[in-house]
Amino acid sequence: MMSHDERIAEVARALGHPARVRIVRLLLERDRCIGGDIVDEIGLAQSTVSEHLRILKDAGIVVGEIERPRVCYSLSSERLTALSELISQVESCC
């Protein structure tokens, strides 16, 4: 089982690519989004977006809900909250 710090590090690593940050920003704006819309908005190949979504899902940042025939993606706030709290602590000490 991962420690709290290991989970935060996993989230930070997953956010270490500009395309994944753009996907998170898009999901913040829209709350939920189907994969095809993410591809259109991000402007990358479908296979590339799918790989970025897989990384975000593996880190627990994004969840995918099957709505046949598509998958609808949304953010999982639990993992992002831990990173947000850490960043807030860093901001308050400096």
Phi, psi and omega in degrees: 000138182282144174283168178302315180294323178294322178293320177297317179297322179297317178296316180298318177298317181297329180273007184279018178227134183303325180295322180289325175296318178297320178297316179297316178300318179299316180290332174294321181288321189255348182074309178220149184203137176279155185305319180298323178292324177296316178303313181298317183287320184281328177080024176245165178299150181303318181295325178291315178297319178300319179294318178296319177296322178299316180296317179295322178292317179300327179278354179082014182276323184238144172240146178243129180245124182286123174233083189322133002266014185244173173245131179256126184256147175211167180276148172255105188293338183304308181291324180289331179297318180298317179293319179299318179296319178296315179297321177298320178296320179294317180298321184285339181272345186258000000 
